[in-house]
């Protein structure tokens, strides 16, 4: 791979809604530039950027992929990302690597949730954007209408750079609005000519929209525009370039990868208008003292390398994807990870070409690459010289909200599962693994059902750990509402040394104070050395529950009477006697089942508020308040039983067209309604009966 000056680099993340043709577009860009010799197809599982087995099986992108192409004397690095919301973490990682975004949208479709997410990430990261209307040749495709939908959704900064010639089946080219030249295709042949007469009015109107938006970048051009003076093509070209690089406008181009229309023109547009690392400017970081600094993309400066993705490669082990923001990284360097406080030895520096890696001697500021087998470095970390530690802000990922319980299929899988899950979490920052203390289950938290399916397949394929999944048990609890006094008596005679323990225990509620054991024995009727045994008996029952098998909380047990045998009594005997008494006492003291109540924060566009509130009512939710978060987004806070949220991540996304998100934290426990409690109790009894047989 030849060296390219940073001014001639273009790093672009390709984002947009699922199914809009992003990977197909990337494939055609790579093929047209000669970066790949064979044109692959997503539907055939042969696309160069969809190389994971799970992607080839499903015919869609599930993971970020990187490839580069040379266009003239420029290098364009494409970071292709999935469109499904389950894999939003990959999109966030892609934005962290890029200087600009190509936001793809199907010319026959609406502005969908994936498009909105891509725009949101662009605004949050401050990088330039270029919209690409794809599949303009398809039935019902109307590039002009799609442009208007974009402008309606995101404002007048969305500016046309091209006007389509024809729609749907008749789509055959476009007019370049800057230079007012028409390009038309007939098969593989492209011809250049004047603006078609039938498009003259449309071209004039759309060029006016472009000039109006782009003139924000230049006071001189703005003045000429307001005074009605003619703006030359050269002036407009420079103004558009400046406006795009400052994110004042996001231009729109048209393509048909299937017909080869606009592919080379898109590369020309990327090179002409999207910023290089130098034009993007310095990145924000913190020095070793925690002071904010700006780091310019200077290849001769001290190294600043940012890790945007970590993956487990079956052949090379852990593979670390990075962007060089300053300095030069060379094979066999020693670098410092200030986040982990550890030194890393660099093996071979790699350039990325889809599933393939090319060994290179070095990569300079502005370039993207990978390193194999780093020991401590994870996604979001920075690598620097030890004497000049600098850190970039960590990447922010959404918290996973969909849990499943997982267990190994076989004993052999059990031995592999722990390590496999640890490695999985390293490469999937939107995933969390935890053990549920109350139920003893291992929980895998993810963003959505599709991600869980892919993760289970990946656990088996990459790490050799086959797992089963099922809905997690709700961590109910039990408590009591009444007070009682009970006797427990354990006596066993075996012919030799026997067992004898006898207790009287008072059981009463202990709201909010957990399980408490006291003793008020007088006269030595139960010797002090047996008190620990009595307490163990009480806590044994509390841990197992008495009505549904869940821990009993918030009750006080007081030992106040009993008797002992000077020979046969021991701690175990009193433990068994106390267990008998406690179980009977809890059953006599009006036991109830408690359920966890979550405080839920739901973020949705205002149009879906009615749907959200109606759905919360069906989930026994109580709305606490509603606030505006700006941009047409409303935030609903509510208390909802955890049992009603098991699949909420999937269902919320379904009825909000992918636009709704939520978070949930445990707030408190409260009584389960009687009819629901009875179902839980009956299920527990059924399990006990089955286990007994």
Secondary structure, 3 states (H helix, E strand, C coil): CCCCCHHHEEEEEEEECCCCCHHHHHHHHHHHCCCCCCCCCCCCCCCCCCCCHHHHHHCCCCCCEEEEEEECCEEEEEEECCCCHHHHHHHHHHHHHCCEEEEEEECCCCCCHHHHHHHHHHHHHCCEEEEEEECCCCCCCCHHHHHHHHHHHHCCCEEECEEEECCHHHCCEEEECCCCEEEEEECCEEEEECCCHHHHHHHHHHHHHHHHHHHHHCHHHHHHHHCCCCCCHHHHHHHHHHHHHCCCCEEEEECECCCCECHHHHHHHHHHHCCCHHHHCCEEEEECCCCEEEECCCCCCCCEEEEEEEEEECCCEEEEEEEEEECEEECCCEEEECCCCEEEECCCEEEEECCEEEEECEEECCCEEEEECCCCCCCCCEEECHHHCEECCCCCCCCCCEEEEEEECCHHHHHHHHHHHHHHHHHCCCCEEEECCCCCCEEEEECCHHHHHHHHHHHHHHHCCCEEEECCCCCCEEEECCCEEEEEEEEECCCCCCEEEEEEEEEEECCCCCEEEEECCCCCCCCHHHHHHHHHHHHHHHHHCCCCCCCECCEEEEEEEEECCCCCCCHHHHHHHHHHHHHHHHHHCCEEEEEEEEEEEEEEEHHHHHHHHHHHHHCCCEEEEEEEEECCEEEEEEEEEHHHCCCHHHHHHHHCCCCCEEEEEEEEEEECCHHHHHHHHHHHHHHHHHHHC
